[in-house]
Amino acid sequence: MLYQLVQWPDSQVFMDAEWFDKECSLADFDKFGSSAYFIPVDRIRDQEDIELYNEIQKNKQDTDLPNWLTT
């Protein structure tokens, strides 16, 4: 499994995931600072996909016209 170093505050995005405690490792504080973790690359990709999907949905809602304007 490949891991990516993710530093604070980006690491916070993953901390509530049910897999976080089992699959991630806290990085050395002296080298990387507070709350930096090694996170599986596959999990980061999954999170990016979810965030991208949510952003697309938000943008879609922001640009949808009310029904009365389209009839």
MITI-186260 format. One line per field, with one value per residue: y, x, z of N, C-alpha, C, O in turn. Coordinates in Angstrom, 3 decimals. Atoms other than C-alpha are relative to their C-alpha. Layout:
BEGIN
ny <- c(Y;...)
nx <- c(X;...)
nz <- c(Z;...)
cay <- c(Y;...)
cax <- c(X;...)
caz <- c(Z;...)
cy <- c(Y;...)
cx <- c(X;...)
cz <- c(Z;...)
oy <- c(Y;...)
ox <- c(X;...)
oz <- c(Z;...)
END
This chain:
BEGIN
ny <- c(-1.173;-1.260;-1.020;-1.391;-0.857;-1.058;-0.849;-0.818;0.410;0.944;1.311;-0.028;0.480;1.463;0.499;0.545;1.218;1.198;0.737;-0.840;0.504;1.280;-0.031;-1.161;-0.069;-1.343;-0.294;-0.550;-1.412;-0.821;-0.131;-0.409;-0.855;0.535;0.623;0.482;1.439;0.759;0.470;0.791;-0.777;0.352;-0.722;-1.409;-0.052;0.122;-1.258;-1.002;0.281;-0.427;-1.463;-0.480;0.244;-0.956;-1.328;-0.034;-0.085;-1.344;-0.928;0.267;-0.591;-1.453;-0.486;0.423;-1.047;0.438;0.550;-1.022;-0.734;0.852;0.409)
nx <- c(0.851;-0.734;0.484;-0.328;-0.043;1.009;-0.225;1.095;1.341;0.587;0.213;1.243;1.075;0.060;-0.012;1.289;0.296;-0.045;-1.241;-1.162;-0.849;-0.605;-0.805;-0.901;-1.057;-0.441;-1.363;-0.916;0.276;-1.195;-0.254;1.153;0.914;1.162;1.121;-0.329;0.232;-0.181;1.336;-0.036;0.286;1.343;0.993;-0.054;0.720;1.427;0.441;0.008;1.161;1.186;0.005;0.278;1.420;0.761;-0.185;0.784;1.410;0.235;-0.004;1.199;1.121;-0.142;0.299;1.339;1.014;1.294;0.896;0.872;-0.755;-0.263;1.255)
nz <- c(0.000;0.052;-0.923;0.286;-1.177;0.029;-1.165;-0.505;-0.416;0.957;-0.622;-0.765;0.870;-0.045;-1.377;-0.420;0.759;-0.856;0.279;-0.288;-1.096;0.363;1.211;0.065;-1.015;-0.357;0.446;-0.993;-0.290;0.218;1.438;0.808;-0.746;-0.698;0.715;1.339;0.052;1.223;0.354;1.233;1.211;0.481;-0.812;0.413;1.281;-0.297;-0.594;1.060;0.833;-0.751;-0.047;1.345;0.240;-0.801;0.590;1.237;-0.383;-0.543;1.126;0.787;-0.721;0.054;1.341;0.420;-0.007;-0.546;1.018;0.606;1.015;1.159;0.645)
cay <- c(0.000;3.481;6.339;10.105;12.552;14.883;17.799;19.909;21.287;18.963;15.872;16.969;16.130;12.444;12.178;11.408;8.530;5.113;3.710;6.534;5.062;1.659;2.733;5.974;6.634;9.775;11.345;12.484;15.820;17.099;16.522;17.326;19.294;18.761;16.457;15.245;11.722;9.131;8.314;5.579;7.075;5.180;6.840;10.276;9.573;8.471;11.672;13.824;12.104;12.771;16.421;16.924;15.352;17.555;20.669;19.800;19.262;22.568;24.440;22.763;23.850;27.396;27.647;25.918;28.310;28.208;26.272;29.359;30.962;28.010;27.585)
cax <- c(0.000;1.280;0.991;0.975;2.041;-0.864;-0.199;-2.521;-5.093;-5.651;-5.343;-8.419;-10.631;-9.836;-9.893;-13.604;-13.494;-14.135;-10.927;-8.647;-7.378;-6.670;-5.073;-3.206;0.003;0.947;4.054;7.064;6.231;9.827;10.007;6.467;4.731;1.505;-1.242;0.564;-0.384;0.591;-2.676;-3.225;-3.184;-6.355;-8.222;-7.047;-8.305;-11.642;-11.892;-10.957;-13.662;-16.237;-15.215;-15.255;-18.706;-20.010;-18.550;-20.149;-23.503;-23.209;-22.340;-25.213;-27.655;-26.282;-26.870;-30.259;-33.031;-36.322;-39.022;-41.154;-38.310;-38.031;-41.737)
caz <- c(0.000;-0.870;1.601;1.192;3.876;4.641;6.960;9.054;8.276;5.291;7.496;9.441;6.450;6.929;10.738;11.057;8.577;10.144;8.596;9.771;13.062;11.545;8.271;9.008;10.914;12.762;11.223;13.251;14.904;14.723;10.973;9.833;12.576;14.417;13.135;10.029;8.991;6.437;4.681;2.085;-1.404;-2.343;0.525;-0.596;-4.101;-2.678;-0.632;-3.630;-5.668;-2.945;-2.594;-6.355;-6.604;-3.766;-5.403;-8.743;-7.044;-5.182;-8.372;-10.179;-7.480;-7.551;-11.300;-11.514;-12.449;-10.582;-12.426;-13.016;-15.034;-17.394;-18.263)
cy <- c(1.246;1.021;1.381;0.756;1.118;0.795;0.758;1.266;-1.028;-1.363;-0.070;-0.536;-1.501;-0.558;-0.615;-1.285;-1.228;-0.782;0.729;-0.599;-1.290;0.120;1.121;-0.023;1.447;0.188;0.633;1.509;0.892;0.237;0.674;0.885;-0.755;-0.565;-0.300;-1.522;-0.565;-0.685;-0.802;0.827;-0.295;0.738;1.481;0.161;-0.090;1.322;1.108;-0.189;0.493;1.527;0.599;-0.172;1.018;1.407;0.143;0.144;1.383;1.016;-0.179;0.644;1.521;0.564;-0.444;1.171;-0.527;-0.455;1.069;0.841;-0.805;-0.420;1.098)
cx <- c(0.904;-0.651;0.459;0.023;-1.024;0.148;-1.267;-0.096;-0.642;-0.298;-1.329;-1.183;-0.216;-0.253;-1.313;-0.371;0.172;1.301;1.244;0.941;0.728;1.019;1.033;1.010;0.398;1.457;0.794;-0.218;1.199;0.291;-1.149;-1.003;-1.187;-1.041;0.278;-0.102;0.413;-1.338;0.095;-0.447;-1.399;-1.088;-0.023;-0.749;-1.501;-0.541;-0.053;-1.206;-1.276;-0.089;-0.318;-1.477;-0.858;0.098;-0.810;-1.485;-0.352;-0.064;-1.244;-1.211;0.040;-0.411;-1.357;-0.965;-1.273;-0.921;-0.832;0.730;0.201;-1.281;-0.562)
cz <- c(0.000;0.925;-0.456;1.324;-0.180;1.293;0.371;-0.836;-0.932;0.618;0.746;-0.811;0.163;1.405;0.468;-0.740;0.894;-0.155;0.485;1.048;-0.366;-1.128;-0.079;1.143;0.230;-0.406;1.136;0.150;-0.335;-1.480;-0.752;0.721;0.569;-0.963;-1.465;0.032;-1.344;-0.274;-1.295;-1.214;-0.527;0.768;-0.369;-1.319;0.222;0.536;-1.048;-0.910;0.679;0.025;-1.364;-0.325;0.759;-0.572;-1.287;0.324;0.533;-1.131;-0.863;0.662;-0.078;-1.353;-0.515;0.104;0.650;-1.131;-0.704;-1.050;-1.273;-0.706;-0.838)
oy <- c(1.307;1.066;1.532;0.577;1.822;0.254;0.852;1.800;-1.500;-2.028;-1.153;-1.100;-1.989;-1.725;-1.459;-1.924;-1.268;-1.499;0.145;-0.720;-1.513;-0.617;1.097;-0.579;2.214;-0.649;1.153;2.268;1.960;1.274;1.432;1.362;-1.979;-0.003;-0.139;-2.165;0.126;-1.496;-0.386;1.531;0.614;1.119;2.112;1.115;0.629;1.770;1.914;0.786;1.093;2.093;1.576;0.741;1.586;2.143;1.184;0.927;1.914;1.862;0.794;1.266;2.165;1.716;0.002;1.892;-1.712;0.035;0.970;1.461;-0.240;-1.127;0.928)
ox <- c(1.895;-1.872;1.505;-0.861;-1.015;-0.002;-2.223;0.960;-1.744;-1.257;-1.887;-2.121;-1.340;-0.620;-1.303;-1.369;1.071;1.691;2.328;2.140;1.855;2.004;1.895;0.756;0.600;2.305;0.216;-0.082;1.032;0.842;-0.918;-1.952;-1.284;-1.299;-0.602;0.371;0.386;-1.811;0.782;-1.456;-2.085;-2.108;-1.079;-1.506;-2.275;-1.611;-0.983;-1.821;-2.138;-1.157;-1.061;-2.105;-1.792;-0.889;-1.419;-2.195;-1.420;-0.958;-1.798;-2.033;-1.002;-0.836;-1.778;-0.987;-1.585;-0.824;-1.075;0.087;0.524;-1.206;-1.615)
oz <- c(0.727;1.069;-1.087;2.162;-1.190;2.388;-0.399;-1.176;-0.656;0.225;0.921;-0.247;0.043;1.538;1.364;-0.406;1.733;0.767;0.495;0.800;0.076;-1.152;-0.958;2.211;-0.711;-0.095;2.090;-0.810;-0.924;-1.849;-1.694;0.099;0.479;-2.028;-2.310;0.969;-2.363;0.523;-2.228;-1.172;-0.994;0.194;-0.341;-1.496;-0.409;0.123;-1.053;-1.340;0.036;-0.207;-1.456;-0.860;0.193;-0.581;-1.532;-0.306;0.227;-1.152;-1.374;-0.010;-0.194;-1.441;-1.582;1.101;0.535;-2.256;-1.906;-1.896;-2.318;-1.712;-1.452)
END
